[in-house]
Amino acid sequence: MKTTVASRRAAGLKAAALPVGALILFLITILIFKGADGIAPLAPVALAVASLTALVVARHYGQIRSRALASGLARSARQVLPAIPMLLCIAALSTTWMLSGVVPTLVDYGLQWLNPRWFPLTVCAISAVVSILTGSSWSTIATIGVSFMGIGELMGFSAGWIAGAVISGAYFGDKISPLSDTTVVAASTCGVDLFRHIRYMLLTSIPAFSIALAVYALAGTLTDTEIASHTSEFLSELHRLYNISPYTLIIPALTLTLILLRINTLITLAISALAGAAGVFIFQNGYPAASLLKDVVLGHTASAENELLSSLLSTGGILGMLPTVMLVICAMIFGGVMMGTGFLGILSNRLGRRLKTRGTIVSATVAGGLSANACTADQYLSIIITGNMFKGLYRKQGLENRLLSRTVEDSVSVTSVLIPWNSCGVTHSAVLGVATTIYFPFCVFNYMSPVMSILMARIANIKMKNYRLNRKKVVISQP
């Protein structure tokens, strides 16, 4: 009897690892034979194969329970499905903001005012400020992030550098903003006061963000921005195609106001898209209504003489967003299957064993957060799962809840955008028009955050050896 139980435990652990291994192996195969560009179109297939692997293995080991599977799929759907209408609204918003002259106006002003030498640093800083004020990395990236992409490419910066600077700044601001939903979820899941949680996060976030700013400052000084000398050509072309006017900025100002008022994100995006559509008729004279509807649905192809500018001013529309929607659905199914079969719980529980020191526990939490991000493909689920998974261990080892909430944010919230099949990675890749594998190396803040979390814990381990005796009692300080 004991042998049967032990074998089931061993089989459960192997079963839990097989779907993840199948997913990783499939993605590596894509990278080898198709390159980074093959990830986006084939990622849904990889997720489908991983989901099927999980079901087949679970059935083989007798771990399929229809009620549990349905519950896992329902939980995953509740978290992921709301992203689909937001993606469609973002597709409509990007088209209407382009046609109304919002993005061309911002590009025009950016080319005239921004210093190319400090452009990546400026992009990161501005994105951080906007994200702090709005509490939304998604809104920041979908609005000013898109504009920065156009300005930066015309200045001669690679798409990876610009996207990395935008994402780093947006996620830093989102992480430390009290208006951020992920920050609130992390604090509440771990039972920590919101502002106490934010103050404690600054110990790892500020060093990581400082490194990011230094890297972007260096990138600006080392990048050849020769193309910036030809900006007059681009500016004249912009003025030929669009009516460039500061009045078009009323539309993004309205969006910012709605975000600050904490209006529902979907409603904000929908209103912003409608405002952009109205702006087409107000600011760009003589644009036919039938053409607007067609461009929003099918996409808009700009007729600029310069190929780079034409590519910048073209949009994919709602039809161009459908592959992303498919990827989101496949990610939702994979996350639901992993939860419903119990495989995610098995993997999580194994991480918590044999952990005694602060450094190993924090490192395991980071690993658990990254694994949850990869398995569930959703940052909200990952925050909740990781927080609940390690809460008992932190309590048992006498570690503070705020250490757990900080580590969860460092390992989940900011790394979700780095995973190609995660809802954040999928969305931002589609919005910015840059593959996740392309911008990954340039998102300095996002991968330095978990590194700083582990490093801070290791330093604390060394300090914890220096005990202070107070009334003959050992007191351990937890920085």
C-alpha positions as CSV (number, residue, x, y, z in Angstrom):
1,M,0.0,0.0,0.0
2,K,2.8,2.4,0.9
3,T,4.6,1.5,-2.3
4,T,1.4,2.4,-4.3
5,V,1.1,5.8,-2.6
6,A,4.8,6.6,-3.1
7,S,4.6,5.6,-6.8
8,R,1.6,7.8,-7.3
9,R,3.4,10.7,-5.7
10,A,6.4,10.1,-8.0
11,A,4.1,9.7,-11.0
12,G,2.3,12.9,-10.1
13,L,5.5,14.9,-10.1
14,K,6.6,13.5,-13.4
15,A,3.2,14.1,-14.9
16,A,3.2,17.7,-13.7
17,A,6.5,18.3,-15.4
18,L,5.7,16.7,-18.7
19,P,3.3,19.3,-20.1
20,V,5.7,22.2,-19.3
21,G,8.5,20.2,-20.7
22,A,6.5,19.6,-23.9
23,L,5.8,23.4,-24.2
24,I,9.4,24.4,-23.7
25,L,10.6,21.7,-26.1
26,F,8.1,22.8,-28.8
27,L,9.1,26.5,-28.4
28,I,12.8,25.7,-28.6
29,T,12.2,23.7,-31.8
30,I,10.3,26.7,-33.2
31,L,13.3,29.0,-32.4
32,I,15.8,26.6,-34.0
33,F,13.9,26.0,-37.2
34,K,11.8,29.2,-37.6
35,G,13.6,31.8,-35.6
36,A,12.1,34.4,-33.2
37,D,9.5,35.4,-35.9
38,G,8.0,31.9,-35.8
39,I,7.0,32.1,-32.1
40,A,4.0,34.3,-32.5
41,P,2.2,32.3,-35.3
42,L,3.1,28.9,-33.8
43,A,2.7,29.7,-30.1
44,P,-1.0,28.7,-30.1
45,V,0.0,25.3,-31.6
46,A,2.6,24.9,-28.8
47,L,0.0,25.7,-26.1
48,A,-2.5,23.3,-27.7
49,V,0.1,20.5,-27.7
50,A,1.0,21.2,-24.1
51,S,-2.6,21.2,-23.1
52,L,-3.2,17.9,-24.9
53,T,-0.1,16.5,-23.3
54,A,-1.4,17.4,-19.8
55,L,-4.8,15.8,-20.5
56,V,-3.2,12.6,-21.9
57,V,-0.7,12.2,-19.0
58,A,-3.4,13.1,-16.4
59,R,-5.7,10.4,-17.8
60,H,-2.8,7.9,-17.8
61,Y,-2.1,8.5,-14.1
62,G,-5.8,8.7,-13.2
63,Q,-5.7,12.4,-12.2
64,I,-8.5,13.7,-14.4
65,R,-11.6,14.8,-12.4
66,S,-14.2,16.4,-14.6
67,R,-15.4,18.8,-11.9
68,A,-11.9,19.9,-11.0
69,L,-11.0,20.3,-14.7
70,A,-14.2,22.4,-15.3
71,S,-13.3,24.5,-12.2
72,G,-9.8,25.2,-13.5
73,L,-11.0,26.2,-16.9
74,A,-13.6,28.5,-15.4
75,R,-11.1,30.2,-13.1
76,S,-8.7,30.7,-16.0
77,A,-11.5,32.0,-18.2
78,R,-12.6,34.5,-15.6
79,Q,-9.1,36.0,-15.6
80,V,-8.2,35.8,-19.2
81,L,-11.4,36.3,-21.3
82,P,-11.8,40.0,-20.2
83,A,-8.6,40.7,-22.1
84,I,-10.2,39.8,-25.5
85,P,-12.6,42.8,-25.8
86,M,-9.8,45.0,-24.5
87,L,-7.5,43.8,-27.3
88,L,-10.2,44.5,-29.9
89,C,-10.7,48.0,-28.4
90,I,-7.0,48.6,-28.5
91,A,-6.9,47.6,-32.2
92,A,-9.7,50.1,-33.0
93,L,-8.0,52.7,-30.8
94,S,-4.7,52.4,-32.6
95,T,-6.4,52.8,-36.0
96,T,-8.6,55.8,-35.0
97,W,-5.7,57.6,-33.2
98,M,-3.6,57.2,-36.3
99,L,-6.3,58.4,-38.7
100,S,-7.4,61.3,-36.5
101,G,-3.8,62.6,-36.4
102,V,-3.1,61.9,-32.7
103,V,-0.1,59.6,-33.3
104,P,1.2,61.7,-36.3
105,T,1.0,64.8,-34.2
106,L,2.9,63.2,-31.3
107,V,5.5,61.9,-33.8
108,D,5.9,65.4,-35.3
109,Y,6.4,67.0,-31.9
110,G,8.7,64.2,-30.7
111,L,11.0,64.5,-33.8
112,Q,11.3,68.3,-33.2
113,W,11.6,68.4,-29.4
114,L,13.2,65.2,-28.2
115,N,17.0,64.9,-28.2
116,P,18.0,61.6,-29.9
117,R,21.0,61.2,-27.6
118,W,18.7,60.9,-24.6
119,F,15.7,59.4,-26.3
120,P,15.7,55.9,-24.6
121,L,16.3,57.4,-21.2
122,T,13.5,60.0,-21.8
123,V,11.1,57.3,-23.1
124,C,11.7,55.1,-19.9
125,A,11.3,58.1,-17.5
126,I,8.1,59.4,-19.2
127,S,6.5,56.0,-19.4
128,A,7.3,55.5,-15.7
129,V,5.7,58.8,-14.7
130,V,2.5,58.2,-16.8
131,S,2.2,54.7,-15.4
132,I,2.5,55.9,-11.8
133,L,-0.2,58.5,-12.4
134,T,-2.5,56.1,-14.2
135,G,-1.6,52.8,-12.4
136,S,-1.8,51.0,-15.7
137,S,1.1,49.7,-17.7
138,W,-1.3,48.5,-20.4
139,S,-2.8,51.9,-21.0
140,T,0.6,53.5,-21.0
141,I,2.0,51.1,-23.5
142,A,-1.1,51.2,-25.7
143,T,-1.0,55.1,-25.9
144,I,2.3,56.9,-25.5
145,G,4.2,53.7,-26.0
146,V,2.9,53.4,-29.6
147,S,3.8,57.0,-30.3
148,F,7.3,56.5,-28.9
149,M,7.8,53.5,-31.2
150,G,7.2,55.7,-34.2
151,I,9.4,58.5,-33.0
152,G,12.3,56.2,-32.1
153,E,12.3,54.2,-35.3
154,L,12.5,57.5,-37.3
155,M,15.4,58.5,-35.1
156,G,17.3,55.3,-36.0
157,F,16.8,53.3,-32.8
158,S,15.9,49.6,-33.1
159,A,12.4,48.5,-32.2
160,G,13.8,46.3,-29.4
161,W,15.5,49.2,-27.6
162,I,12.4,51.4,-27.8
163,A,9.9,48.7,-26.8
164,G,12.3,47.7,-23.9
165,A,12.5,51.3,-22.6
166,V,8.7,51.8,-22.8
167,I,8.0,48.5,-21.1
168,S,10.6,49.0,-18.4
169,G,9.2,52.4,-17.5
170,A,5.6,51.4,-17.7
171,Y,6.1,48.4,-15.4
172,F,8.1,50.3,-12.9
173,G,5.4,52.8,-12.6
174,D,2.6,50.2,-12.5
175,K,4.5,48.3,-9.8
176,I,4.8,51.2,-7.3
177,S,1.6,52.9,-8.1
178,P,-1.2,52.6,-5.5
179,L,-3.7,52.8,-8.4
180,S,-2.3,49.6,-9.9
181,D,-4.6,46.6,-9.8
182,T,-1.7,44.1,-9.7
183,T,-0.1,45.9,-6.8
184,V,-3.4,45.9,-4.9
185,V,-3.9,42.1,-5.7
186,A,-0.4,41.2,-4.5
187,A,-0.7,43.2,-1.3
188,S,-4.2,41.8,-0.5
189,T,-3.2,38.2,-1.4
190,C,-0.3,38.3,1.0
191,G,-2.2,40.2,3.7
192,V,0.0,43.4,3.6
193,D,-1.1,47.0,3.9
194,L,-0.9,48.6,0.4
195,F,1.4,51.5,1.2
196,R,3.6,49.3,3.4
197,H,3.9,46.9,0.5
198,I,4.9,49.7,-1.9
199,R,7.5,51.2,0.4
200,Y,9.1,47.8,0.9
201,M,9.2,47.2,-2.9
202,L,11.3,50.4,-3.4
203,L,14.2,48.5,-1.8
204,T,14.5,46.3,-4.9
205,S,12.6,48.5,-7.5
206,I,14.7,51.6,-7.3
207,P,18.1,49.8,-7.8
208,A,16.7,47.8,-10.7
209,F,15.2,51.0,-12.3
210,S,18.4,52.9,-11.8
211,I,20.3,50.2,-13.6
212,A,17.8,50.4,-16.4
213,L,18.1,54.2,-16.7
214,A,21.8,53.9,-16.8
215,V,21.7,51.3,-19.6
216,Y,19.2,53.4,-21.6
217,A,21.4,56.5,-21.2
218,L,24.4,54.6,-22.5
219,A,22.3,53.2,-25.4
220,G,21.3,56.7,-26.5
221,T,24.9,57.9,-26.6
222,L,26.2,54.8,-28.4
223,T,23.4,54.5,-31.0
224,D,24.0,56.0,-34.5
225,T,21.1,58.4,-35.0
226,E,22.2,59.6,-38.4
227,I,18.7,59.3,-39.7
228,A,17.6,62.1,-37.4
229,S,19.3,64.6,-39.8
230,H,16.7,63.7,-42.4
231,T,13.7,64.4,-40.1
232,S,12.7,67.3,-42.3
233,E,11.8,64.8,-45.0
234,F,9.6,62.8,-42.6
235,L,8.0,66.0,-41.1
236,S,7.0,67.3,-44.6
237,E,5.5,63.9,-45.4
238,L,3.5,63.8,-42.2
239,H,2.1,67.3,-42.9
240,R,1.2,66.2,-46.4
241,L,-0.7,63.2,-45.2
242,Y,-2.3,64.6,-42.0
243,N,-3.5,67.8,-40.5
244,I,-1.0,68.2,-37.7
245,S,-2.6,70.1,-34.9
246,P,-2.2,70.4,-31.1
247,Y,-6.0,70.1,-30.8
248,T,-5.7,66.4,-31.7
249,L,-4.1,66.0,-28.3
250,I,-7.5,66.6,-26.7
251,I,-8.2,62.9,-27.4
252,P,-5.3,61.4,-25.4
253,A,-6.0,64.1,-22.7
254,L,-9.5,62.7,-22.4
255,T,-8.1,59.2,-22.1
256,L,-5.7,60.3,-19.4
257,T,-8.6,61.9,-17.5
258,L,-10.7,58.7,-17.7
259,I,-7.8,56.7,-16.4
260,L,-7.1,59.1,-13.5
261,L,-10.8,58.9,-12.6
262,R,-10.4,55.1,-12.5
263,I,-13.0,54.4,-15.1
264,N,-13.2,50.8,-16.1
265,T,-10.3,50.0,-18.5
266,L,-12.6,48.5,-21.2
267,I,-14.9,51.5,-21.0
268,T,-11.9,53.9,-21.2
269,L,-10.5,52.1,-24.2
270,A,-13.9,52.1,-26.0
271,I,-14.5,55.8,-25.3
272,S,-10.9,56.6,-26.5
273,A,-11.5,54.7,-29.7
274,L,-14.8,56.5,-30.3
275,A,-13.1,59.8,-29.6
276,G,-10.5,59.0,-32.1
277,A,-13.1,58.1,-34.7
278,A,-14.8,61.5,-34.0
279,G,-11.5,63.1,-34.4
280,V,-11.1,61.7,-37.9
281,F,-14.0,63.9,-39.1
282,I,-13.2,66.9,-36.9
283,F,-9.4,67.2,-37.6
284,Q,-8.9,65.4,-40.9
285,N,-11.3,66.9,-43.4
286,G,-13.1,64.9,-46.0
287,Y,-12.4,61.4,-44.7
288,P,-15.3,59.1,-45.8
289,A,-17.2,57.2,-43.1
290,A,-17.3,53.9,-45.0
291,S,-13.5,54.0,-45.3
292,L,-13.1,54.6,-41.6
293,L,-15.2,51.5,-40.7
294,K,-13.2,49.5,-43.2
295,D,-9.9,50.6,-41.9
296,V,-10.9,49.9,-38.3
297,V,-11.9,46.4,-39.2
298,L,-9.4,45.4,-41.9
299,G,-6.5,47.8,-41.1
300,H,-5.1,50.9,-42.7
301,T,-2.2,51.1,-45.1
302,A,-0.6,54.4,-45.3
303,S,0.4,55.9,-48.7
304,A,3.7,57.6,-47.6
305,E,6.5,57.7,-50.1
306,N,9.1,56.7,-47.5
307,E,8.9,53.0,-46.7
308,L,9.7,53.3,-43.0
309,L,7.2,56.1,-42.5
310,S,4.5,54.1,-44.4
311,S,5.1,51.1,-42.2
312,L,4.9,53.3,-39.1
313,L,1.6,54.9,-40.1
314,S,-0.1,51.6,-41.1
315,T,-2.3,49.6,-38.7
316,G,-3.6,46.1,-38.6
317,G,-7.1,46.8,-37.4
318,I,-9.3,44.3,-35.6
319,L,-8.6,41.6,-38.2
320,G,-4.9,42.0,-37.5
321,M,-5.6,41.4,-33.8
322,L,-7.4,38.1,-34.3
323,P,-4.2,35.9,-34.1
324,T,-3.4,37.5,-30.8
325,V,-7.0,36.7,-29.6
326,M,-6.4,33.1,-30.6
327,L,-3.2,33.0,-28.6
328,V,-4.9,34.4,-25.6
329,I,-7.6,31.7,-25.8
330,C,-5.0,28.9,-26.1
331,A,-3.1,30.3,-23.1
332,M,-6.3,30.4,-21.2
333,I,-7.0,26.7,-22.0
334,F,-3.4,25.7,-21.0
335,G,-3.7,27.5,-17.7
336,G,-7.1,26.0,-16.9
337,V,-5.9,22.4,-17.8
338,M,-2.8,22.8,-15.6
339,M,-4.9,23.9,-12.7
340,G,-7.8,21.5,-13.3
341,T,-5.5,18.4,-13.4
342,G,-3.7,19.5,-10.3
343,F,-0.3,19.6,-12.0
344,L,0.3,23.2,-11.1
345,G,-0.3,22.5,-7.5
346,I,2.1,19.5,-7.6
347,L,4.8,21.6,-9.1
348,S,4.2,24.4,-6.6
349,N,4.3,22.2,-3.5
350,R,7.6,20.6,-4.6
351,L,9.2,24.0,-4.7
352,G,8.5,24.6,-1.1
353,R,10.3,21.6,0.3
354,R,13.8,21.7,1.8
355,L,13.8,25.4,2.1
356,K,15.3,26.8,5.3
357,T,17.1,30.1,4.7
358,R,15.7,33.4,3.7
359,G,17.8,33.4,0.5
360,T,16.6,29.9,-0.7
361,I,13.0,30.7,0.2
362,V,13.0,34.0,-1.8
363,S,14.8,32.3,-4.7
364,A,12.2,29.5,-4.7
365,T,9.4,32.1,-4.6
366,V,10.9,33.8,-7.7
367,A,11.1,30.4,-9.4
368,G,7.5,29.6,-8.4
369,G,6.3,33.0,-9.7
370,L,8.1,32.5,-13.0
371,S,6.7,29.0,-13.3
372,A,3.2,30.2,-12.5
373,N,3.5,32.9,-15.1
374,A,4.5,30.3,-17.7
375,C,1.9,27.7,-16.7
376,T,-1.2,29.9,-16.2
377,A,-0.3,32.6,-18.9
378,D,-1.9,35.2,-16.7
379,Q,-0.3,37.5,-14.1
380,Y,-3.3,37.8,-11.9
381,L,-3.7,34.1,-11.5
382,S,0.1,33.8,-11.0
383,I,0.1,36.4,-8.2
384,I,-2.7,34.7,-6.3
385,I,-1.3,31.2,-6.8
386,T,2.3,32.2,-5.8
387,G,1.2,34.2,-2.8
388,N,-1.1,31.5,-1.4
389,M,1.5,28.8,-2.2
390,F,4.3,30.3,-0.1
391,K,2.3,32.1,2.6
392,G,2.4,29.2,5.0
393,L,6.2,28.6,4.4
394,Y,7.0,32.3,5.2
395,R,4.9,32.2,8.3
396,K,6.6,28.9,9.4
397,Q,10.1,30.4,8.9
398,G,9.2,33.6,10.7
399,L,9.5,35.8,7.6
400,E,7.4,38.9,7.0
401,N,4.4,38.9,4.7
402,R,5.7,42.1,3.1
403,L,8.8,40.1,2.0
404,L,6.5,37.6,0.3
405,S,4.3,40.3,-1.4
406,R,7.5,42.1,-2.6
407,T,9.0,38.9,-4.0
408,V,5.7,38.0,-5.7
409,E,5.6,41.4,-7.5
410,D,9.3,41.1,-8.4
411,S,8.9,37.7,-9.9
412,V,5.3,37.8,-11.4
413,S,4.0,41.3,-12.2
414,V,7.1,42.5,-14.1
415,T,8.1,39.2,-15.8
416,S,4.7,38.4,-17.3
417,V,5.5,40.7,-20.3
418,L,8.6,38.6,-21.0
419,I,6.8,35.4,-21.7
420,P,5.5,35.1,-25.3
421,W,2.3,33.2,-24.5
422,N,1.4,35.1,-21.3
423,S,-1.5,37.5,-21.8
424,C,0.8,40.5,-21.1
425,G,3.5,39.3,-23.5
426,V,0.9,38.6,-26.2
427,T,-0.9,42.0,-25.8
428,H,2.2,44.2,-25.6
429,S,3.9,42.4,-28.5
430,A,0.8,43.0,-30.7
431,V,0.3,46.6,-29.6
432,L,3.9,47.7,-30.1
433,G,4.5,45.5,-33.2
434,V,7.6,43.9,-31.7
435,A,8.0,40.2,-30.9
436,T,8.5,39.3,-27.3
437,T,11.7,37.5,-28.1
438,I,13.0,40.7,-29.8
439,Y,12.3,43.2,-26.9
440,F,13.1,40.7,-24.1
441,P,16.9,41.6,-23.9
442,F,16.1,45.3,-23.7
443,C,13.5,45.2,-20.9
444,V,16.3,45.8,-18.3
445,F,14.0,46.7,-15.3
446,N,11.8,43.6,-15.9
447,Y,14.5,41.0,-15.6
448,M,16.6,43.0,-13.1
449,S,13.7,43.0,-10.6
450,P,13.8,39.3,-9.7
451,V,17.6,39.4,-9.7
452,M,17.5,42.3,-7.2
453,S,14.9,40.4,-5.1
454,I,17.2,37.4,-4.8
455,L,20.3,39.5,-4.3
456,M,18.7,41.5,-1.5
457,A,17.7,38.2,0.2
458,R,21.2,36.9,0.0
459,I,22.6,40.0,1.5
460,A,20.0,39.7,4.3
461,N,21.2,36.1,4.9
462,I,24.7,37.4,5.6
463,K,23.4,40.1,7.9
464,M,21.2,37.7,9.8
465,K,24.4,35.9,11.0
466,N,25.2,39.1,13.0
467,Y,22.8,38.5,15.9
468,R,22.0,41.3,18.4
469,L,21.6,40.2,22.0
470,N,18.9,42.1,23.9
471,R,18.1,40.9,27.4
472,K,19.8,37.6,26.6
473,K,17.4,37.0,23.7
474,V,18.5,36.7,20.1
475,V,16.7,39.2,17.9
476,I,17.1,38.9,14.1
477,S,16.8,42.0,12.0
478,Q,15.0,41.6,8.7
479,P,16.0,44.4,6.3
